[in-house]
Amino acid sequence: MPEGVGTLHELRAALDAGETSSVEIVGQCLRRAEASQDTLNAFVGLRAEAALREAEESDTRRERGEVRSPIDGLPLAIKDNMVQTSEPAHCASRILEGFISPYTATAVEGLERSGAIVIGRTNMDEFAMGSSTEHSVNGPTRNPWDADRTPGGSSGGSAAAVAARIVPAALGSDTGGSIRQPASFCGVVGMKPTYGRVSRWGLVAFASSLDQIGAFAQTAADCAWIFEAIAGHDSRDSTSIPEPAPAYSGALSGDVSGLRIGLPKEYFVEDGVDAGILAAVRDSVAELERAGAKTVEVSLPHARYAVATYYAIANAEASSNLARFDGVRYGHRAVGAKGLTEMYCRTRSEGFGTEVKRRILLGTYFLSAGYYDAYYRKAQQVRTLVRRDFERAFEACDALITPTSPETAFRLGEKTSDPLTMYLSDIYTVSANLAGIPALSMPCGSVGGLPVGLQIFGSALDEATPLRIADAFQAITDHHTACPGDFA
Amino acid sequence: MSDISGEFEVVIGLEVHAHLRTESKLFSPAPIVYGAEPNHAVHPVCLALPGVLPVLNERAVELAIRASLAMGCEVHQRSIFARKNYFYPDLPKGYQISQYEEPLATGGWVDVPVEGAGGAAGKRRIRLTRIHMEEDAGKSIHDDAIAGSDSTLVDLNRAGVPLIEIVSEPDIRSAEEASAYLRAVRSILRFTDVSDADMEKGHLRCDVNVSLRLRGSTEYGTRTELKNLNSFRFIEDAANAEIERQAKTLRAGGRVQQCTLAYDPRSGRTSVLRLKEDADDYRYFPDPDLIPLLLSAKQIEQARSEIPELAEQRSERFQSEYDLSEYDAAQLTASSSIAEFFEAASKQHGAPKVVANWILRDVMQALNERELAIDDSLFSPDALARLIKMVDDGKTTVKSARGLIAELVESGGDPEELVAERGLAAVSDTGVIEQAVAEVLAANPESVELFRSGEGKVVNFLMGQVMQKTQGKADPAAVREILARELGK
């Protein structure tokens, strides 16, 4: 297998020093992606020809001194739910078979404008519904640390590709933890910014009020570069934040002294979480305290309702968002149906997988006359309480730290027969989506040879603080440099 | 139809859908083009491609506010767009973006002219429940000739066109009143420039809710809904057919079933589309892709200041300001463009009643013959004023001027130049007129005799003869003067 790629920062330095070229780096990534595909199944498609052409263009720009950004010429992968002109975007679903997008997502445009090169599309749970990347028409993605285990989900392909050093960074989307949980399972940094910070234009919707595009990389500093390329106001997304995004790299001072870190007591209960994970997170907090950070206990009293609230809202929105996949205009259409109703029923029965159907049915039920008030409206009220919990907590601290997941990567097939257990793996992540606040996961140790993730919440609009804490932590520790043995 | 007035009271409420006059769609940058090739006035947003998002058209909001204020509604500073979920091939997203729990505007009214006792003009005030914004669906084409007998074609050009839905209270009491109400709504929409409100083009469509109750009863009967009526006549005919059907059912001791009906104009009958028992559950919920529509008090006041004078107010002003009859004033305010043409021409000419006569008689006729609106014509108010002035000044005759109106309506032009080119200048050369008078008098000695014996009216006959001789170009005042002088000799 070709050698693994370095971080964005390392690659940038090598390019600037004239030690390598974009064509070389992109070629290496493409070869490694192909070589690892049978083992990992991280990619659903590579754009080898286009990527190498773009790499040549980037090399020309660099020779002329016209480098557009720090990530110009550097390779990235994107999740299969972001559209790019002339490329398929199938969301790992049969229902979108044959669909080629005539337009490009704003976030992907941001990468293109920065000169970054999309080498391929990564596997995911169908329509981002799942926590294991097993619910995919392309088959499951495997965890680079242990091929019998899942990479987490739904952005499992992106997390696995970064962990296996196939690409230095990748885009994912996070509706209830779909970036942070796989980042945690795969031992990489994964961050979802504030809701509205990155435009959702061109992100195939799962749950519109929760979906947010974010990034995977080995380091917080690399994530900052990606956000500088993809964040900012977009008039094509009405929920986009009007303020310009800050210059994230500039916020990475390496200094956490005086920072107040809140530890929500509800996330540190012994019974729901692996003891090794709690210990790793506590050790890391102690490390930050030694670097000058202060800790304070806070409470998020409504956290226990977050999973139920999340599934009511996410499924209700999904049931409506996925109605457009009806076989009329694009994607899969059942053959030989007699009449409209049969065409709809068979198209959707054939096109969607079990988990997606389950969520559409649940969501439809939550919105139905007679149930709306008890489920959807109630869930929205609880959502407000969850948001207020965070607002109150952030009066006493600058960031919150929790475990990302109550467990390390679970085995393939372990939870597919029990959806409720699968849903509970989101228990520490969903509240950030309900509150719309930024959150990242970074590696902070290991249990039984598997990575452990530490989650940092920032207050609304403040991606900079979690990035700064993670960057400072990575400067004094080396958890993030651990690489899965097969991919070292 | 049979007279049901003694037994039952008719109760009707209307839901009127009106296209807003915007350049682009409600949530998509796609242009609005009537008559474009199918599926050409579209954009990824109206096709509901994966990943697209709606962005509200602010112009549509301005127009919706203006219409709401013109109908006396309270416009809310906060309103919410909701998704109405149902599956249909011409509904690309599988939901329509509409407003549900918190609409743009509530309350309001429309005054409808009605014929009172003995034909006296009166008006009835129809209250409104609400006005909300929503997007139109596309069109399904089931026509065998186009689609084939086992296919349906979908045209999404109309998908996403902005609409307002104007919901009335059940205040309407007859089929005729229902169509009069719709005419009044159309007039307001046109005067405010909110909508072209052309029923033939589908800019204006309406659903009619009909129920009957025993006269004197205060409770409403069970209602049925007539869907998607698109002409004034169909509305009256369909409502009357439904009133008749319900009366028959009730008289026979039956019960009206709540249902949705379609009206077939060819048979003049209504037929059940679906019963309300299997009513759709639209699973409305606030659209998470859109933020609440928040309006400042200033924005609403700005919109209020942009509402032009409506037809009814303008008609009243024309009567008092220009001393026009109620009938003439109503004619001249049938559309804002005619009203504006009249006012501009009057202002320049100075005699509104004279100008009104010219417009109502000659200009309207010329327009109607050509099926033109005054807006589509090249005829300017200035040209009309100058033409009438030429008649006043004896530079051309009424007859010549009337003959020019059709041409001015059709292709415009300068009245002075046209009169000159066509040789229609009034002949005021006394020599020519004297010559003609002498010839007429010589040819009609018996008339001259009659005049001298006291038959003064014979002058008109002689006038006519002289005018004929001069091909209508002689200045009538000059002819009258010379004729009187010659006859007096």
Interface residues (C-beta under 8 A of the other chain):
Chain A: N81 M82 V83 A89 C91 L96 F99 S101 P102 Y103 A105 R200 W201 G202 L203 V204 A205 A207 S208 S209 S235 R236 D237 S238 T239 A316 E317 S319 S320 L322 A323 R324 D326 V328 R329 Y330 L340 Y344 T364 L367 S368 A369 Y372 Y376
Chain B: P44 L47 A48 L49 P50 G51 V52 L53 P54 V55 L56 R83 N85 F87 P89 P92 K93 G94 Y95 T152 V154 D281 R283 Y284 F285 D287 P288 D289 L290 I291
